[in-house]
Amino acid sequence: MKLQSIFAHAALLLGLALATTATAGNHADYVGNGPFKSGPEVTKKCMECHDAETKAFMKSVHWTWSREQVVNGKKVELGKKNALNNFCIGLPGNWARCTSCHAGYGWKDGKFDFSKAENVDCLVCHETTGTYKKFPAGAGHPAYPGEDKKFGGKPWPVVDLVKVAQSVGKPTRAACGSCHFYGGGGDHVKHGDLDSSMTSPTPEIDVHMGGKAQMSCQSCHKGGKDHAVKGEALSVSVGTGKRILGCTDCHKATVHKNAFLNKHAKKVACQTCHIPSFAKSLPTKTWWDWSTAGKDVKPEDVKKDQYGQKLYDKMKGDFKWEKDVVPAYYWFNGKVDRYIAGDKIDPKQVVKLTAAQGTRKDPNAKLMPFKVMRGKQPYDSVNNTIAYVNVFGPPTSETAYWVKYDWDKAIAAGMKAAGQPYSGKYGFVETSMVWSVNHMVVPKDQALKCNDCHGEKGRLDWKALGYAGDPMKKIKK
């Protein structure tokens, strides 16, 4: 072989090696120095090697925010896109604000194009610098170079797209938590078992993430190349059994040396004993009363609780916070009853937006811990339906509640955005939701003991669970 050919062959091999290295993980070399003007431009670059993964992601609920489910025998599209809750109420009419937690770019109204792959936001999950932060009212976009954005009167940091694109890797806890720790409008508001303390927890807060194993979110919530991450939130699902994530996905059902405990585990979920409480480091919101919003209260007159949390906000109403909360316990077969937009309600009763399905005699049900969120929110007092509300809006909005504090206009706009009728009359109704508790697992020596449930002051309401009394004691007839 001639010397010139040898050099050419060597150069070819070197080029192939570099290309392989780049696509296998050396993203800094592959991305180069950009430049990138926007997130979609970064996505197009990612797709040069990861087109199949991007298209697969577009079938996931992280992208669609809904999926076909069967409710009362009917197939409906249900998910975060149209579910009602008793935190910020609903997405319709509030897109630009709510979709700051969507793994995409540009969902600013009901006409968002879900078919455009370049709208996928790869960076929000895969960047590892910790500097990529979406603008809270930017419909999924961060602040780009040259943009002077402010939120809450403070400048919002501009993202270095080249730097974050070069850093991409496996999702970190902080990346997952950038949305999942801050649901409901802020840190430690919604879930109770997911907040910023889970970014780097002690073993006492969560033995999985803070213990020797130092597990990541995807250690349990596996996705694979199709990005169909296992696990689903009861707030946006009726449950199917297909996507439910359980402890026995990793642990044996008969993990205990004590046979009596293994017998318990047939009807008692692992979480019941191994998560004695939630909101262990930071308090979680347990009551939100929208009916009191809109009052002008001087900052110095706003009361705070023992945790330093405000108990009132003009924009949102009255709150209650709890810390180190003992869960509520219900039988749970993996499915929930839930309110669907347009369902008729009895305003004299607490409306259960979600409720755990299952009974003591249900062979598929286990005793499971839950956070119960309660509050008051608007409803159409003629049609007797829960109302969507245009809560957020730019300062120029004529309908956003946080701009004009006019419930009638805000409800009319929210219902129009959701495609629901509005009579022009409204009231406030008490609602509740259940959130299954799955995180903040304690070390095994801190798990519940027999007397915690079966003692004189046990935490279980036996009659509510379908028993005449504590089944471990003889019942006097």
N, C-alpha and C positions, 0 to 999 in steps of 0.2 A: 504494500500500500504506500503511495506517495506521501511525503511529509505533509503536503498541503491538504490532502484528503484526511489524514489522521487528525490534523487540527480542526478541520471542518466537522468531522465525526465527533470529536471531543466536545466541540462547542454545542453541537446538537444535543448530546447527552447532558451537558451542563444545563442547557436551556430547559430540557424536559425535567431535570431534577429540581430546578428552581420553580418551575410551574407547579410541579407536584407538591413541593414544600409550601408554596403560597396557598394553594387551594386546600391543603391539609391542615393549615393552622397559622402559617406565617402571613397573616392578613396585612401587616404593615407593609411588607414588600409588594403585595398584590395591589393594595389600595393606592399605594404611592402617596403623592402629595396633593391629590385631588386636582383642582379645587372642586368643592361641592357647594352649590348655592342653596340646596334644600334637602330635606330628608328623602323625598322621592328619588332624587339623583343618586343618593347613597344606595337605595334599594335597587335601582337599575344596575348598579355596579355589583351588588351582592348576587343578583340574578344571573350574572354572566357565568357563575359556577353553581348557583343554588336555585335555579329556576324551578326544579321539581319540588324542592322543599317549600318554596314560596307558594306555589300553586296548592300544595297539600295543606299548608297553613290556612289558606283561604276557605277551606272546608271546616275549619275548627270553630268552636264557639268563642274563642278569643277574638276571632275576626267577625263572625256573623252576629254575635250577641243574641242569638236566638236559634232555636231548632224546632223541628216538628215534634210535638208531643200530643198525647191523647188525654184530654180532660173531659170528664163526664161522657165518655164514649165518642167524643168528637176530636178530630185532628185539628190542632191549632199551632200556629207559629208563636212560640213563647220563649222569652228570655229577657235579658237586661234591656233589650231594645224597647220592650213594651210592658214589662212588669211594673206593678205599682208597689210601693213600699212606704214605710212610715218614717223615713229619714228625709231625703230630698224629694220624695214622692214619685218622680218618674222622668224618663229621658225626653219624651216629646215636648218640644218647645224650649228645651234647655241643652240642645245638642252641643254647642260650642264649648260649654263648661263641662258637661259630663264626659264628653268624648276625649277629654285630656287624658283619660285613662284607657282609651281604646288603642289597641295595637295597630294603629293606622294613622293616616294623615288626611285631613280635610273634611271630616264628617261634621259639617256645620249646619245641616238641615236634613229634611226627610228625603232629599234627592241624592244622597251620597251614592256613588257608583262603587258597589262592592266587587265589580268584575275587573277593576283596574289593579293589576298586581303591583304597580309602582306606588300605590297608596298604602301598601303594607309597611309597617314600621318595624324593621329588623332590629334597630338600635335599642329600642326601649327594653327589650329582653336581653340582648346579647352584648351590649357595651359593658366594659368592666372598669371604666375610670371613675364612675360615680358622679360624673359632671353633667351627664345628659338629663336634663329636666325639661319636660314639656311645659309650655306656657299654660297656666290654669284655664285661660279662656281662649285658647288658640286652636280649638277643634283638632287637637292631636299634634300640632306642630310645636316645636320649641321656638325660642327666640333666635333668629338667624343673624349672621354678621350684617351690620348696617341697620338693624332694627333697634329702635329705642323703646323698649316695652317696660311698663310698670304694672305691678299688681299690688293692691293694698297700699298704694302710695310709695312702694319701694321698687327700685330698678330690678328687672328680671335678668339673670345672667345669660349672656349670649353663648350659644353652644359652639364649640370648635368641632365641626363635623369631621374633619380629617382625623383629628386626634381620637375621637370616639370610634370612628370607623376602623381605624387601625387596631383598636383594642379589643375587638369583638372576640367572645369566647362563650363558654357555657354560662347560663344565667346564674347570677349571684342571688343570695337572699335579699340583698338590698334592691336588686332589679325587680324581683317578684314583688317585694314589699312596697315599691314605689306606687303601686296601685292597691294591692291587697291589704296593706297595713293602714291605708288612708281612706278607706271607703266610708261613705256617709258624710263627707265634707271635711275630714281631718283625721289626724292620728288618733288611734285608740277609741274611735267613735262606734263603729258598726259591729264587728264580729265578737269582740271580747277576748277571743283566744288568738287574735292576730293583731299585732301592733308593732311599733318600732322597737320595742324591747326584744323582739324576736330576730332582729338583725344580728345581734351578737349576745345571745342570752346566756345566763348562768345555767348550770344543770338543774337548779331548783326551779327555774322558770320553764325550761323545756329540756328534758334529758336527751332528746334526740339531737337537737341542734346545738345544745350547750354542753353536752357530755363528751366522752372520749371519741365517739363516732364523728362528731362535728358534721352531721348530715346536712345536705342542702335540701331545698324544696323539692327538687326533681329526684331525690333519693326515693321518695314515695310517689310523687306526682310525675310519673314517667310519661314521656310523650313520644320519643322516637322520631324518625324522619317524617312521619305524617303529622306531627305536632298535635295529635289528639290527646292532650294531657288528661290523665285520669283524675277523677274527682269532679264534683259539681256542687254548686251552692244551692241550698234549698230556697233561697230567695228568688231564683229564676228557673226553678225546675219543679216538676211534679214527681220526679224520681222514676227511674226505669229499671234499676237493678244492674244495668249494663255498665254504667259509668261510676257507680258508687265505689269509693275507695275505703277499704277496711283494714284494721290492724292485722287480720289474718292473711292479708296479701303478703306480709313479710314474716309474721309470727305463726307458729303452730297453734291450733285451737286448743291443744292440750299441753300448753307450755308450762303449766304449774306442776310442781312436784306433789302438791296436795290434791288428791283426787276430788275432794269436796269443792275446791276452787274451780277445777276443770268442769265440774257439774254445773256450778254457777254460771260459768262462761257460756253455756248453751243458751241461757236466757238473759244474761247480763252482758252488755257490751263492755269491751275492755276499757273504753273511755270512762265508764261510770266509776270504776274504782281507781283508775290511774290518773284521772284529772279531777282531783277533789274540789278545785276551784279554778276560776279563770280571772282575767284582768288582774294578774298577780303583781305586776310592777306598775302599770298605769291604769287609772280608772276608765271604765267604759260607760257610754251613754245608755241608760235604760228607760228613759222617759223623754218624750219630745212633744210639747204641746204647741202646735202652730196657731191655735185660736187666740193666744195672748200676744202674738207678734204685732209689730207696728206701733207700739207705745214709745214715746220719747222719754227715755230714762237717762239721767246724767251718769256718765261713767263711774263717778264716785258713789253713786247710789245702787249700782249693780252688785248684788251679793255674790259671794263666792263660798263654796263648800269647804269641807276639811281637806280636800285634795287640791285646793287652789283653782278649781274650775268655776267659770261663770255659770250662774243659774238662770240668767236671762240674756237674751240678745234681741234687739229690735227686729232684726232681719228674720229671726227664726222662732222666737217665743221662749217658753220656759223649758228648762232641762232638769234632769236628775242624773247623777253619776254614781256608780258603785265600783268598789275595788275589792279584790279577793272574794269574788262572788261565788256563792254555792249555787250550782246549776239547778234548773228545774228538771225533773225526770219524767219522761213519758215512754210508753211503749212505741217502738218505731220499727216498721218493716221495710224501710228504705224509700217510702213514698210519702208525699205530703198532699193534703187538701189545700187548695189555694184559691184566692180570689182572682178572677179573670175580669179584665176591663169590661164594663157593661153589665156585670152581674148585679142583680137587685140585692139590697141590703135591708136589714131592720135597724134603723138608727137608734133604737132603744137598747140594742144589744151591742156588746163589743164585737167588732167585725174582725174575724180572724183572717188576715191576709194570707197567712200560711199556718198550718197546724199539722203536727205529726200524725201519720196514720199508724194504726196498730192497736191491738188489745192484748190482754194477758193470754187469751186463748189462741191468738194468731200464731201459727207455727213458724212464721217468718219474722216475728217481732222480737226485739230485745229491748231491755231497759237501757235508755240512752240519755245522756245529759244534754241540756239545751240552754242557750241564752234566750230569754224572752224579752223582746223589745215592745214597749207599749207607748202610746201617745194619742194625740188628737190631730186630725187632719181634715181638710175640706171634703165635702160631698155635695152632690146635686140633691137638694132637699125636695124636689118635685119628682125627679126620675129615680131617686134613691139609689144612686150609683156613686162610687168613689171617684173623685175628680182628679184629673191631671191639672197641673198648675204651671204656668209660665213663671218660674221663680227667677231665673237669671236673665239678665239682658244687658246690653250696653247702656251707658248713661242716657242715650237718646231714645231708648225704648219707651213706648206709651203703654205697654201692657205688662211688662215684667214687674212682679210684686216687689222685688228689691229696689226698684226705681220709683214707682208711684205708690206703692203700698195700697193698692186697690185690688181687693180680692176678686171682685166681680170681673174686672177686665183680665186679671191674671188667669182666672179659671176659664173664662171664655176662650182666651188664646191657647191655653194648654189643651183644652178639649178639642179645639179645632185642629191643633197640630196632631193630636192622637186619632182624629177621625171619629170622635165621639160626640153625641148630641149633648147640649147644655140648655137647661130650661131658663136660666137667668136668675135662679134662686139657689142659694147655697147655705150650708150650715157646717158644723164640725161634729165629727163622730169619733169615738174612741176605737182604736185599732190595736191589734197585736200581731207579732210575727215571731216565728221560732228560728233560731240559728243553731245548728248542731255544733257541739263543742268537740273538736278533734285535736287541737294543739295544746301546748303547755302541759305535756305529760311529765309527771314528777318521777324522781328516782323511786325504785320499787319499795324501798323502806319507808317512803312517805305516802304510799297508796292507802286508800281507805281500809280500815280494819272492820271486823265483824260488828263491833258495837256502834260504829258510825252509822250504820243503817238499822241494826237490830237492837241497839241499846235503848234505854229509857227515853233518851232525847234524840233518837235516830232521825236522820234527815229525810226519810221517805214518808210520803202520805199514802199509807197502805190502801185505804179505802178508795182513794182516787185512782189507784192502780188496779183496782178490781178485787181486792182482798177484803175479808171481814176484819182483818187485823194483821199484825205481824205473823207471817206463816211459821216463824220459828218458835212461836209461843202457842200454848194451848188457848183456844178461843172459848170463853165461857158463853154458853147458850142461855 
